[in-house]
Amino acid sequence: MLNLPSLPSPSELHRMFESGEITREELHASINAHAKALVDEIVEEHSNPIAAYLEQIRNRRAAKKLIRKNGGAVVREVLTALGRDRSFPLAGLLWNADHEDVPIFCFLRATHPPIFRVREITNHPQVVLIKIEFGMGLKELNRETITLLRDWKGELKVDKRVLD
């Protein structure tokens, strides 16, 4: 199985702090780890701007295709549901997918590790199926079909995950 860092998302860390599960020092250390990862990625992009630009074009194209086929609201809702699922390895990348000011292409990663691609979304009124690829390298991609169900409030929740 995929071996990705399992650091909780910032919103999850704040929830854990407010409920008393972690101390203020642990919260700060974890948030600093998130910030360091972001800075490292920015430094990497600046060291190879052509590769970063090509990656951004690929991600924009994939997002545009998803939005054209399914609608931006559905794509964002699916990514938000995946980001809230603690068992999903890439939840840390999707933690702020519900923020409208963050473009959808920012959550997709065509070739830059960790890779996250959405192959297909099938939207029904109560059930959404999403086929994804994710992994740390192009040769180590995991393929999954994830079933999302709407709860009584109408929010999508991960029901089951099946490796393809």
C-alpha positions as CSV (number, residue, x, y, z in Angstrom):
1,M,0.0,0.0,0.0
2,L,1.0,3.6,-0.4
3,N,3.3,5.0,2.2
4,L,2.5,8.7,2.4
5,P,3.0,11.1,5.4
6,S,-0.1,10.8,7.5
7,L,0.0,14.2,9.2
8,P,-3.5,15.4,9.9
9,S,-4.7,18.4,7.9
10,P,-4.6,21.9,9.5
11,S,-8.4,21.9,10.0
12,E,-8.2,18.4,11.6
13,L,-5.3,19.6,13.8
14,H,-7.4,22.6,15.0
15,R,-10.3,20.3,15.8
16,M,-8.0,18.0,17.7
17,F,-6.6,21.0,19.7
18,E,-10.1,22.3,20.5
19,S,-11.2,18.9,21.7
20,G,-8.1,18.5,23.9
21,E,-6.6,15.6,22.0
22,I,-3.3,17.5,21.4
23,T,-1.5,20.3,23.2
24,R,-0.7,23.8,21.9
25,E,2.9,22.8,21.4
26,E,1.9,19.7,19.3
27,L,-0.5,21.9,17.3
28,H,2.3,24.4,16.5
29,A,4.8,21.6,15.7
30,S,2.3,20.0,13.3
31,I,1.4,23.3,11.6
32,N,5.1,24.1,11.3
33,A,5.5,20.7,9.5
34,H,2.8,21.7,7.1
35,A,4.4,25.1,6.5
36,K,7.8,23.5,5.9
37,A,6.4,21.1,3.3
38,L,4.8,24.1,1.5
39,V,8.0,26.1,1.5
40,D,10.0,23.1,0.3
41,E,7.5,22.7,-2.6
42,I,7.8,26.4,-3.4
43,V,11.6,26.2,-3.4
44,E,11.4,23.1,-5.7
45,E,9.2,24.9,-8.1
46,H,11.5,27.9,-8.3
47,S,14.5,25.6,-8.9
48,N,12.8,24.1,-12.0
49,P,10.2,26.6,-13.2
50,I,9.7,24.9,-16.6
51,A,8.7,21.6,-15.0
52,A,6.4,23.5,-12.6
53,Y,4.8,25.4,-15.4
54,L,4.2,22.2,-17.4
55,E,2.7,20.5,-14.3
56,Q,0.4,23.5,-13.8
57,I,-0.8,23.3,-17.4
58,R,-1.5,19.5,-17.1
59,N,-3.4,20.1,-13.9
60,R,-5.4,23.0,-15.3
61,R,-6.4,20.9,-18.3
62,A,-7.5,18.0,-16.2
63,A,-9.5,20.3,-13.9
64,K,-11.2,22.0,-16.9
65,K,-12.1,18.6,-18.3
66,L,-13.6,17.5,-15.0
67,I,-15.5,20.7,-14.5
68,R,-16.9,20.7,-18.0
69,K,-18.2,17.1,-17.6
70,N,-19.4,17.2,-14.0
71,G,-19.7,20.8,-12.9
72,G,-17.4,22.7,-10.5
73,A,-19.7,22.2,-7.5
74,V,-19.8,18.4,-7.9
75,V,-16.0,18.2,-8.3
76,R,-15.4,20.4,-5.3
77,E,-17.9,18.5,-3.2
78,V,-16.2,15.2,-4.1
79,L,-12.7,16.5,-3.3
80,T,-14.0,17.9,0.0
81,A,-15.5,14.5,0.9
82,L,-12.2,12.8,0.2
83,G,-10.3,15.5,2.2
84,R,-12.5,14.8,5.2
85,D,-11.9,11.0,5.1
86,R,-9.2,10.2,7.7
87,S,-8.4,6.9,6.0
88,F,-7.7,8.5,2.6
89,P,-3.8,8.9,2.1
90,L,-4.0,12.2,0.3
91,A,-6.6,13.9,2.6
92,G,-3.8,16.3,3.6
93,L,-3.7,17.7,0.0
94,L,-7.5,18.1,-0.1
95,W,-8.2,19.6,3.3
96,N,-9.3,23.0,1.9
97,A,-11.1,21.8,-1.2
98,D,-14.3,23.4,0.1
99,H,-12.8,26.9,-0.1
100,E,-14.2,28.5,-3.3
101,D,-11.2,30.9,-3.6
102,V,-8.8,28.0,-4.2
103,P,-9.0,26.8,-7.8
104,I,-9.7,23.1,-8.4
105,F,-6.6,22.5,-10.4
106,C,-4.5,23.2,-7.2
107,F,-5.7,19.8,-5.8
108,L,-4.7,17.7,-8.8
109,R,-1.2,16.5,-9.4
110,A,-0.5,15.0,-12.8
111,T,3.2,14.0,-12.4
112,H,4.5,15.8,-9.3
113,P,4.6,13.5,-6.3
114,P,2.4,12.7,-4.5
115,I,0.4,12.1,-7.7
116,F,-3.4,12.5,-7.6
117,R,-5.5,12.1,-10.7
118,V,-9.2,11.9,-11.0
119,R,-10.0,9.6,-13.9
120,E,-13.8,9.7,-13.8
121,I,-16.7,10.9,-11.7
122,T,-20.1,9.4,-12.0
123,N,-22.7,11.5,-10.2
124,H,-26.1,10.1,-9.2
125,P,-28.6,11.8,-6.8
126,Q,-27.6,9.8,-3.7
127,V,-24.4,8.1,-4.8
128,V,-21.2,9.4,-6.5
129,L,-18.5,7.1,-7.8
130,I,-15.0,8.4,-8.4
131,K,-12.1,6.6,-10.0
132,I,-8.7,7.9,-9.0
133,E,-5.0,7.3,-9.4
134,F,-2.6,8.2,-6.7
135,G,0.9,7.4,-5.6
136,M,4.5,8.6,-5.0
137,G,5.6,7.9,-8.6
138,L,4.4,7.3,-12.1
139,K,5.4,3.6,-11.8
140,E,3.8,3.1,-8.4
141,L,0.2,4.4,-9.0
142,N,-2.7,2.9,-7.1
143,R,-6.1,2.9,-8.8
144,E,-9.2,3.0,-6.7
145,T,-12.9,3.3,-7.1
146,I,-14.5,5.2,-4.2
147,T,-18.2,5.2,-3.5
148,L,-19.5,8.3,-1.8
149,L,-23.0,8.4,-0.3
150,R,-25.1,11.4,0.8
151,D,-26.1,11.4,4.4
152,W,-29.3,12.8,5.8
153,K,-27.9,16.4,5.5
154,G,-27.0,15.9,1.9
155,E,-23.3,15.8,2.5
156,L,-21.1,13.3,0.7
157,K,-19.3,10.7,2.9
158,V,-16.9,8.0,1.8
159,D,-18.7,4.7,1.9
160,K,-16.3,2.2,0.5
161,R,-13.0,2.1,-1.4
162,V,-12.1,-0.6,-3.8
163,L,-8.6,-1.1,-5.4
164,D,-8.8,-1.6,-9.2
